[in-house]
Amino acid sequence: MSLAAALDVSQLPDYAYDWALVDVETSGLIARRDRILSIAVLTFGPDGTQTGEYSTLLNPGCDPGPVHIHGLTAERLSGAPTFEHVAGRIGALLQDRVMVAHNAQFDYDFLAHEFARARLYLPVTQRLCTLALNRRVEPPAADLSLASLAAHYGVPQTSAHDALDDTRVLAGIFRSSLSEAARLDVPLPLVPCPPRQDPQFAPNPPKTPCTYRNPGRLAPGDPLVQGMKIAITGETATSRAELVARAVAAGLNIMSSVSRHTSALVTNDAASGSAKARRAIAEGVTVIDEHTFLKLLGEVRSGTPHENQTPKKAPEAAAPATAPTPSPAATAAVADVPAPRRPEPKHSAKPFGRRRVLILGGTHEEASAARARVVELGGTAAINLSASVTDVVLFPGGELDRRMTRITALGLPVHAHGWLGSPASEPADVPAQDGAMTDVLPRGGVIDLPTLSTAGHWHVSASWAQQTNCEIDVVAFVLDEDEQVSCDGDFVFYSAPESPDGAIRLLCDGPTEQTIAVDLAALPPAAHRIAIAAAIDGAATFGDIGAVQMTLAPGIDAPATAQATLDAATSERTLLLAEIYRRGPRWRFRAVGQGYDHGLETLVRGYGVDVE
């Protein structure tokens, strides 16, 4: 087998690497808990020639999980080696190669935890996800599942969910995807892999969610009320575990840090100078000692349960109570947004019904207005060159864009910006996207989520043009009725990529995209809104970055249910991208696009998260 059948990339240094293609079958979906049942690894050189192959079943020492999917029963696995017995051989195949997988973060995280259990180092420094690569290429496939891409690229698949067959199918898909990426001059979405298999990578054990609303501060002399947020610092006569257990049993919400929303701080030494004590004094939080706290625990007043609350009406562009004031341009833009409604889907009869238009050149304001015009005409606005782009619109300076050489070679239609003022009808030769029914949302646009979705699983993805002078971090907050987090674990970001209950996860498989995975069924009753934002790490602003594309999909490889192209004004460094929120018995999705001139720290504090 050769990856070079379609294109010899050994002459293209940006695409020529030593590769290790990997597929694992697992007992479940959570890497810190579940185990690998089988693994296959195929290795290839930069010229596409296969250099190695290895596959094996593994005895996980636990229940094999969904046998109806992978067919691996406990009896079949009983005589197989354990992972630690083959870890050395697997590591040798991965060493000094780029690891390639379909949904690579999943395979990487499982390998990281298995190597950690074996007390070995996972020798992977870079990975490449074929899902992320095909999201950049945008082939006209039904979806981005392994089966659909195999059908699109003409790769035979004989035994789905067999690790070796899946890896051979992956090799065919990767060959064609690599060829398309080189044809389009698409940079490979390589992801650096720091060693994350350290035990501290695993999220903290799930915290018992508090079922009561926060009633506010504890006033001196008043009783405790269920739902109050309590922090503890310093040495206590009673063990910390017992104090926490008694407080939780009484209906209090034990926090790991202090913010302006903390009801009280428990400490026997208020002058200790600890971070919590300093913050409590600065915020005016009531401080009580251990003896007083234990006495108050004897008679805690009833609180207001979360589930008995009628969700408040969602604001048009939700922001934390103390968020920085948005820039004048951003405020003006939001003021022009009409009342939320379900917009016309892109397949409606409009001039640009199947067009995907890439805007090059011009000022940020000109390009932003042009992308809005494309959406108004029923098309979609592209932010990167891909196989789905049908037209290119040039503003002054666009002819200098590095992508123009490839656009000319591909023969794509190139128009002056005046073309958007008098649009031509949709050409007959623009292909339909296999029946895709994606709603194209304007900024501020809202849709109701289907009540019968796949167990409430949604993926909200953000993507942008490749950057060289900064990095962009996508974050998420799980907020209660008061627009505050219930605990610090409800803030998900790069250093804490999963909420303790697993309901919110950050997925990163490319330098130009990040995804927030949401399991609505796993959210605690306090959760009324998931706010998703992006922040720039560096001196750049979103005016420098350009547009950010948002997509909402019911699965990581599923067709998009909705998408929006968001343009911040000029000076913002933090951008509230989207939100999923309750409206009565339903969940809704809103494309927000509200920018702030200040950094992420101010936004985080506004939502009640303490930043050290």
N, C-alpha and C positions, 0 to 999 in steps of 0.2 A: 504494500500500500504506500502511496506517496501523496503528501500534501501538495506537491508541485504539479499535479496533473493539469490544473487549470492555469497556474501561473508560477513561474520559478521566481520566488521572492528573494533568493539568495543574493541577487544583484541589487536589491532594494534594502539598504541597511535599516531603514525605519520599520521594516516588516520581517526581517530575518533574525530569528532567535533559535536557540535550542528549546524544544517544547516538551512538556510532559502533560499529556491529556489524561484526565482522571474522571472516573465516575464511581460513586459509592451508593450502595443500598443500605438503608438504616432502619433501626427498630422504631423510629419516631422522628419528630421534626426538631427537637430541642437538643443541641449539641452537648450542653453541659450535663444532660440527663440520659440521653439515648446513646446507642452504640452502633458502630459500623458492622454490618452483617456480611458484606462482600465488597470487594474493591477490584478495579482494573486500572492499569496504568499502561499507556502506550507512549513511547518516546520517539521524537523526530529531530533530525538535524535541521540547520538553517536552509538547506536545499530541499527540504520536504521529504527526505528519505527516512523511512522508519528504521530506528536503531534498537528498539527493544519492546518487549511486551510481557506483562505479568498480570495474572488475575488469580484470586483465591477467595474461597468462602472463609468466614471467620466465626469462631465460637464466641458470642458476646457475653456468655454467662448470665443472660437475662432472657425475659420473654421476647421473642423476635418481633412482636408488634403486628402490623397489618399484613398478615400472610396472604390475604386475598389480592394484595397489590404486588408484592415481590415474590411470592411463592416459596419463601425460605422458612420451612418449619423448623422447630427445635430439633427434630430427629435428623434432618438433613445437615444441620449445623453442629451436631454433637461431636462429630469426629474431626472437625476443622480446627486449625491452629487458632490460638488467641492472637490479638493484634500485637502484643508485645513480642511474640515470637517471629513476626514477619516485619516489624517496624524498621529494622535495619535495612532490609532489602528494599522496602518502599522508599525509605529515605535516600538510598543510593540512586534510585531512579529520579527522584525529585531534585536532587542536588544540582545546583548550577543551571537549572532550567526554569523557564517560565511555566507555571502551572496553569493549565487551561481546563475549564469545566463549564457546563451549562448551569447558570446560577452558581457561580464560582464561590461566592461567600459561604454558601451552604456547605459545599464540599470542604472548603478550607477550614471552616470552624470545626467541623467534625474531625478532620485530621489533626487540627491543633489540640483538641481535647484528648484524642486518643494518644497522641505522642506525649502529652503531659502525664496521662495516667501511666504510661510506660517509662516515665522519667527520662525522656529523650527530647532533643531539640528538633523541631520541624524545619527542615532546611529549604524553606520557600521564601524568597525575597521579593518576588513579583508574581502576580497572577493576572489572568485575562479571562473575562467572562464572555462567552459567546452570546449570551442574552444582551449584555451591554453593547457588544460589537454590532449586533444586528439592530439594536435600537438606534445606533448611529447610522448604519447603512440604510435602514428602513426598506426592506424588500417588500413587495406586494404579496405577502403571505397572509393566510387567514388569521394567524396569531404567531407568537414567537415560541411556542412549545417545541420540544425536540422533534415530535412527530410532524408538526406542520412545516417546520423548516426543512426536515428531511424530504417531505413531499415537494416543497418548493424547489429545492436544489437537486432533486432527483437522486437522493441517497436511499438505497434500500434498507429497510428496517425489518428484521425477522423476529426479534424477541424483546419487546419493550420491557423495561425494568430488570433486564439482565445486565449486570455491570459491564461485562466484556462487549456484548453486542451494542449497548448504549455508547460505549467508548469508541467503537468502530464507526457508528453512525455519527458521533461527535466529530470524528476525524474528517468525514466527508463534508459535514456542514462547515467545519472550520476552514477547510480548503477553499470552499466556494466563498465563504464570508471574507476570508483574507484576500481573495482575488478581487471581490467587489470593493473592499476598503482601499486597496491599492489603486483600482480604477478610478475611484472617486477622490483619491488623495485624502482619505479620512484617517486622522491619527488613531493609533491603536489605544484603547482605553486600559492601559496598564495600571495596575494598582500596587503600590509598595506594600509589603507585608511585614510589619514589625512583629516580633514574637508575641502573640496574644494568648499563647497557651498557658501562661502563668495563672495559677489559681485565682489571682485577684481579677482576672478577666471575667469570671463568672459573676453575674449580678448577685446582689444580696438576696437572701431568702425572702420570699414574698411577705410583705408586711400585712397584718390583718387590717383591712380597710375600715376606717371609722364610718359608721352608718349615719352619723349626725352632722348637721351643718355647724360651722363654727359660729358661736354666738358672740364672739368678740373678746375683748380684754377682760381679765379678772380684776375687778376693783378691790382694793384693800378692804377686808372685812366681809366681802360677799362670798357666797358659796361657789363651788365649782359647778359647771353646767356641762352636760354631755355634749361632745363635739369641740370643746375647747382644745386649742393646740398648745401642748405642753412640751417644753424642752428641759433636759436635765444636764447639769455639768458638775464636774468635781467629784470628790470622794463622798460616799454616803454610807451611813451605818447599815442600812438595809441594802442587800445586793441590788445592783442595777437591774438585773433580770427580774427580780421580784417586784421592784417598783414599777417597771414597765408593764409586767403582766397584770398587776392590780389596777393600774391606770387604764389599760386597754379593756379589762373586764368591766370597769365602771363606765365605759363609753367615751373615754377621752382619746384624743389624737396625739400620740407621741411623735414629736418631730426630732430630726437629727441636727437641726440648726435653728437659729433665731432669725426672725424677720419682723417686719412691722405688723404682721398678722398673728404673731405668737401671743397667746393669751397670758402665759406666765412662764417664768423660768424658775426651776427648782435648783437651789444651790445652798450649800452650807457656808460658802465663802464668796459673797458678792464682790469682794475686792480682790479676787484671785487674779484678775487680769486675763482670764481665758477669753477666747474669741467670742464665745456665747455670752459671757458676762459683759464684755465690752459692747457688744451689739445690743444687748438688752437695755443697758444704760443709755446708749445713743438713741434708741427708738422709744424710750419711755415705757418699756414692758415691765409689768409688775414682777418683782422678785420675791420669792418666799423660800423659807428653809424647809428641810426635809420633815421636821416635826410638824410644822404647819400643814404641809402637803398631805401627810398621812392622816392628820386629823380631818382635813377637808374631804379626803377620799371616803370617809365614813358616811357622808351624806351629800352625794352628788345629785343635783337637780336634773330632772328629765329634759332632754333636748328635742330638737326638731329633726325627725328622720329625713334623709335625703329623698327617699322614695315617695314621701308624701308631698313633695313640693311640685308645683306646676312650673315647668321651665319658663324663665322670663323670656320676653320677646327679644330675639337676637338683633343686636345693632347692625347697621348696614356694613360697617367695617370695624369689626370688634378690635379693641386694643386694651391692654392692661390699664388698670385704674391710674397708674402713675407713669404711663409710658411717655417718652419724650414727645414734644410737640412736633407733628409732621411738618415737613417743609411746605412753604406756601404753594409751590407747584403741585405737590402731591395732594394737598388739601383741596385745591381747585379741581384737580382731576376727579377726586372722589365725589365732590359735590355735583359733578356732571353725570354721575352714574344713575341710571333710572332705577325705579323700585325693582327689587329682585323679582325675577320671573324665570320661567323655563324658556330659554331662547330657542329659536328655530334651529334644528340640527343642520349639519353641513350638507346633508343629502337633499335639502329642500331645493326647489327650483329657483336658483339664483345664478347670475352670470359665472361666478367662480366656484360652482358647486363641487368640482373635483380638482380645482387648482391648488397647488401648494407652492407658495411664492416666497422666494428668498430676497430680502431687501439688502442692498449693499450701498455703502457710502452715505453722504448726507450728515447733518447734525443728528444728535440723539432725538431731538424733538421731531425732526422730519421723518426719521426712520420709524419712530413710535407711531406717528400719525398714519404713515403708510401701512404699517402692519394692522392698525385698527381698521383702515379702509378695506384691506383684504378680507378681514373677518366680516365686515359689514356687507361685502359683496358675496358672502357665503363660502369663501375659501378658507384656507388655513395658512398661517404665517410660519415659515420655517426659520430656524435660527442657525442651522448648519446645512452644508451641502450634503445631500443624501440621494438615494435612488428614487425617492418619492417626489423630489422637487421637480415641478413642471415649468416654472417660469422664474426669471431673475429680473428685478427692477433696479436700475442704476440711478443713484443720486450722484452729484459731484463728488469725486474722490473714490467712488466705488470701483472705477476701472483699475485702481491701484491695489485692490484687494488680492491677496495671494491666490484666492480660489478662482479668480477670473481665468487663469491659464487653463485650469481643468474644466471650467464651465464652457469655454470655447471649444476645447477638445471633445467634450461630450455633445456639442451641438445644441445646448439648451437655448430656448428663446430668451433673448435679452431685450428689455424694454426701457425706454426713458420713463422717468417718474410720472410724466403726464399721462401715461397709459392708464393709470388708476383712475383718472378723472373721466375717461370715456371708455369703460371696459368693453372688450369684445366678448361675445358669447363663448361658452365653454366649448373647446374644440372636441371633435368627435373622437380623436385618437388618444385622449387622456383616459387611462384605464381606471376602472372602479377598484376600490380596495377590498375585493372579495366580500362585498356586502357589509362592510364596516358601518356602524351606526353611531359614530362618535358625535356628541354634542360639542360644538365650538362655543365656549362661553366668553362673553366680554368681561372686562374687569368689573367685579361686583356681581357677576352672574351666578345664579343659584340653580341647583337641581335637587329634587328629592331622590334619596337613594332607594333602590328597590327593596321592598320588605322581604322578598324571597331571594336574597343574594346568597353567595356561597358561605353560609354560616357567619355572615357579617365581616368577612375578610376583605379589606380594601388596601390598595397600594397607591399612595400619593407620591408622584415622582416629580422632581425638579431637574431641569437640564439647561445648560448654557453653553456659549461658545468657549472653545479652549482658551485658557488664560495662562500667561507666562509670568506675571508679576504679583500674583496674589492667589489665595485659596478661598473657596467658599464653603461654609459649613451650614448644613441644613439641620434644624433642631425642631423639637416638638414639645408641647406642654399639654398635660391633661388637666383641665380646669373644672372647678366646681361652679355652683350657681353664682358665686361671688367673683368669678373670673380669677380665681387663685388656685394654685396647686395645693393638693392635700398633704403632700410630703415631697421632699427633695427628689425622690425617685420618680416623680411625675414629670421631671425635666429630662428629656432624652437628647443626648448630644454625642459627639465623637468619643469622649472618654467614658461615657455611660450609655452604650448603644441600645440598651434594652431596659424597659421599666421592670420593676421587681416581679410583677404578675405576668410579664410577657405580652401584655396587650398592645404595647407600642414598641416597635423595633426600628432602628436606623440601619439601612442597608446601603453599603458603599461599594460599587463595582465599576468605577470609572472616574477620571478626573473632571468629567463634565456632567455628572449626574449623581444624585443621591435620592433615596426613596425612604419614605416613612410607611411602614407596614402597620395597619391598624386592625385589631381583632375586636370588633364592637361587642361581641358576646362576652369577652373576658374583662371588659371595663368594670370598675367598681361602681356602685350606685351613685357615688358623688360626682362621677364624670358627666358633665353636660356639654363640654366642648373640647375638641382637640385643635389647638392652634399650631400651625406649621410655619416656620419662619426660616430665613436665610440671612447669614451675616458674613461680611467680608473680613478675612484675616489679612490685613495689610492696609496700605494707604489708599487703595483704589476705592471708587464709589460704584454704585450700580449704573450710573451714567456711563462709566468706562466699560462695565461688563456688557451692557446692552440688554436685550430681552432675555427673560427667563421663561421657559416653557413648562407649564404644569400639565400633568396628565393624571387622571383618576381611572383606575382599573380594578376589577374584582379579583385579580391574581397577578403574580409577578410576570407571567408570560401571556396574560389575557389581552384581548383587544381593549383599547381605551373606551371607557364609558363617556368621559368628557375630557376636554383639554382647553387650555387657555394660554395665550401668550401675554405675559405681563411685562410692562415697561415702567420702571421707576422713573422719576423725573430726571434729576442730574446728580444731586449731592448726597443721596441716601447711602448709608453703610449697613443698614439693617432693613430687611424687607419682610413684612408679614405676607406670606404667599397665599395661604388657603386655610380653611377651617372646615371641620366636620362637627356639626352641632345638632342638638335635639330641638325639634319643633313639635311639641305635643308627643304623640306616640312614634313619630318618624325621626329618622336622621336625615340631615341635609348636608350638601357640600357647597361651599362658596369659594370662588376664585377671588381673593381679596386684592392683592397688589398694593398694599399701603406701605410706603417707605418712611424711614426715620433717619435723621442726620446723625444721631448718636449710635454708639456701638451696641453690641449684644448685651453687655453687662447691665445697662440701664433697662433694656427690655426684660431681662431675666428678673431683676429686682422688682419690676413692676408687677410681675406675676407671682411674687411671693417666694422666690428662690433666693437663698443666701449665697453670695459669691465671695469666696475667701480671697 
